[in-house]
Amino acid sequence: GSDGEFSIDRRSGVVVVANRLDRETTAEYQLSIRASDGAVSPESVQSTIVICTIYLDDANDNSPILSPSLYVKTVQESASIGTSVSTVTCTDADSGDNGRIDFAVASGNVGGAFRI
């Protein structure tokens, strides 16, 4: 990687993680790896290049963010069952199942007056 996220053992060819990775910043790396023989004379060195693509799997390292963090709504006492009161907006920087958001009423729903 351009910032040294990976390094390679020059004898074995083993590529290892060299710095912290963050899938939300960079999800994929394309490393250009050159292999050269041990010719004594610099002008007779033979080499080849291969591209090694590395995809990062997502870690569940971000909490969902509610925006705004506080909702204040008013609903008429005579509101019909099923009347929409509010839409809560939430995002999660993780991907796949780690970024899927499920909502539930955590507390304060006395008598089950509200549902999501």
CYANA upper distance limits for C-alpha pairs under 8 A (distance plus 0.5 A):
  1 GLY  CA      5 GLU  CA      5.78
  1 GLY  CA      6 PHE  CA      6.48
  1 GLY  CA     29 TYR  CA      6.82
  1 GLY  CA     30 GLN  CA      7.58
  1 GLY  CA     31 LEU  CA      6.61
  4 GLY  CA     18 ALA  CA      7.03
  4 GLY  CA     19 ASN  CA      7.21
  5 GLU  CA     17 VAL  CA      6.46
  5 GLU  CA     18 ALA  CA      5.51
  5 GLU  CA     19 ASN  CA      5.10
  5 GLU  CA     20 ARG  CA      7.32
  5 GLU  CA     21 LEU  CA      7.43
  6 PHE  CA     15 VAL  CA      7.11
  6 PHE  CA     16 VAL  CA      6.03
  6 PHE  CA     17 VAL  CA      5.03
  6 PHE  CA     18 ALA  CA      5.16
  6 PHE  CA     19 ASN  CA      7.31
  7 SER  CA     15 VAL  CA      6.16
  7 SER  CA     16 VAL  CA      5.99
  7 SER  CA     17 VAL  CA      7.01
  7 SER  CA     18 ALA  CA      6.30
  8 ILE  CA     13 GLY  CA      6.33
  8 ILE  CA     14 VAL  CA      5.98
  8 ILE  CA     15 VAL  CA      4.83
  8 ILE  CA     16 VAL  CA      6.73
  9 ASP  CA     13 GLY  CA      5.65
  9 ASP  CA     14 VAL  CA      5.85
  9 ASP  CA     15 VAL  CA      7.10
 21 LEU  CA     26 THR  CA      8.35
 22 ASP  CA     26 THR  CA      6.72
 22 ASP  CA     27 ALA  CA      8.00
 23 ARG  CA     27 ALA  CA      4.98
 23 ARG  CA     28 GLU  CA      8.30
 23 ARG  CA     56 LEU  CA      6.37
 23 ARG  CA     57 ASP  CA      7.66
 23 ARG  CA     58 ASP  CA      6.56
 23 ARG  CA     59 ALA  CA      8.42
 24 GLU  CA     93 ALA  CA      7.17
 24 GLU  CA     94 ASP  CA      7.46
 27 ALA  CA     55 TYR  CA      6.52
 27 ALA  CA     56 LEU  CA      5.86
 27 ALA  CA     57 ASP  CA      8.36
 28 GLU  CA     53 THR  CA      7.59
 28 GLU  CA     54 ILE  CA      6.14
 28 GLU  CA     55 TYR  CA      5.01
 28 GLU  CA     56 LEU  CA      6.61
 29 TYR  CA     53 THR  CA      6.19
 29 TYR  CA     54 ILE  CA      5.57
 29 TYR  CA     55 TYR  CA      7.03
 30 GLN  CA     51 ILE  CA      6.98
 30 GLN  CA     52 CYS  CA      6.23
 30 GLN  CA     53 THR  CA      5.00
 30 GLN  CA     54 ILE  CA      6.88
 31 LEU  CA     51 ILE  CA      6.13
 31 LEU  CA     52 CYS  CA      5.51
 31 LEU  CA     53 THR  CA      6.75
 31 LEU  CA     54 ILE  CA      8.33
 32 SER  CA     49 ILE  CA      7.08
 32 SER  CA     50 VAL  CA      6.38
 32 SER  CA     51 ILE  CA      5.14
 32 SER  CA     52 CYS  CA      6.83
 33 ILE  CA     49 ILE  CA      5.94
 33 ILE  CA     50 VAL  CA      5.80
 33 ILE  CA     51 ILE  CA      6.66
 33 ILE  CA     52 CYS  CA      7.56
 34 ARG  CA     47 SER  CA      7.14
 34 ARG  CA     48 THR  CA      6.14
 34 ARG  CA     49 ILE  CA      4.79
 34 ARG  CA     50 VAL  CA      6.99
 35 ALA  CA     47 SER  CA      5.89
 35 ALA  CA     48 THR  CA      6.02
 35 ALA  CA     49 ILE  CA      6.85
 36 SER  CA     45 VAL  CA      7.21
 36 SER  CA     46 GLN  CA      6.17
 36 SER  CA     47 SER  CA      4.58
 36 SER  CA     48 THR  CA      7.16
 37 ASP  CA     45 VAL  CA      6.55
 37 ASP  CA     46 GLN  CA      6.16
 37 ASP  CA     47 SER  CA      6.86
 38 GLY  CA     45 VAL  CA      7.34
 39 ALA  CA     44 SER  CA      6.73
 39 ALA  CA     45 VAL  CA      5.56
 39 ALA  CA     46 GLN  CA      8.04
 40 VAL  CA     44 SER  CA      8.20
 40 VAL  CA     45 VAL  CA      8.13
 41 SER  CA     45 VAL  CA      7.27
 58 ASP  CA     94 ASP  CA      7.05
 58 ASP  CA     95 SER  CA      6.76
 58 ASP  CA     96 GLY  CA      8.39
 58 ASP  CA     98 ASN  CA      7.99
 59 ALA  CA     94 ASP  CA      7.78
 59 ALA  CA     98 ASN  CA      7.87
 60 ASN  CA     94 ASP  CA      6.71
 60 ASN  CA     98 ASN  CA      5.82
 60 ASN  CA     99 GLY  CA      8.24
 61 ASP  CA     94 ASP  CA      7.60
 62 ASN  CA     92 ASP  CA      7.01
 62 ASN  CA     93 ALA  CA      6.68
 62 ASN  CA     94 ASP  CA      6.62
 63 SER  CA     92 ASP  CA      6.80
 63 SER  CA     93 ALA  CA      8.47
 64 PRO  CA     90 CYS  CA      6.89
 64 PRO  CA     91 THR  CA      6.04
 64 PRO  CA     92 ASP  CA      4.99
 64 PRO  CA     93 ALA  CA      8.17
 64 PRO  CA     99 GLY  CA      8.35
 64 PRO  CA    101 ILE  CA      7.87
 65 ILE  CA     90 CYS  CA      5.88
 65 ILE  CA     91 THR  CA      5.83
 65 ILE  CA     92 ASP  CA      6.74
 66 LEU  CA     88 VAL  CA      7.91
 66 LEU  CA     89 THR  CA      6.37
 66 LEU  CA     90 CYS  CA      4.88
 66 LEU  CA     91 THR  CA      7.23
 67 SER  CA     88 VAL  CA      8.20
 67 SER  CA     89 THR  CA      6.17
 67 SER  CA     90 CYS  CA      6.53
 68 PRO  CA     89 THR  CA      8.00
 73 LYS  CA     85 VAL  CA      7.50
 73 LYS  CA     86 SER  CA      7.66
 74 THR  CA     85 VAL  CA      8.09
 75 VAL  CA     79 ALA  CA      7.32
 75 VAL  CA     85 VAL  CA      7.04
 79 ALA  CA     83 THR  CA      6.82
 90 CYS  CA    101 ILE  CA      8.06
 91 THR  CA     99 GLY  CA      8.34
 91 THR  CA    101 ILE  CA      8.09
 92 ASP  CA     99 GLY  CA      5.62
 92 ASP  CA    100 ARG  CA      7.93
 92 ASP  CA    101 ILE  CA      7.93
 93 ALA  CA     99 GLY  CA      6.82
 94 ASP  CA     98 ASN  CA      5.95
 94 ASP  CA     99 GLY  CA      4.85
 95 SER  CA     99 GLY  CA      5.07
 95 SER  CA    100 ARG  CA      7.99
 96 GLY  CA    100 ARG  CA      7.00
103 PHE  CA    116 ILE  CA      7.51
104 ALA  CA    115 ARG  CA      8.48
104 ALA  CA    116 ILE  CA      6.92
105 VAL  CA    109 ASN  CA      7.45
105 VAL  CA    115 ARG  CA      7.58
105 VAL  CA    116 ILE  CA      7.59
109 ASN  CA    113 ALA  CA      6.56
109 ASN  CA    114 PHE  CA      6.71
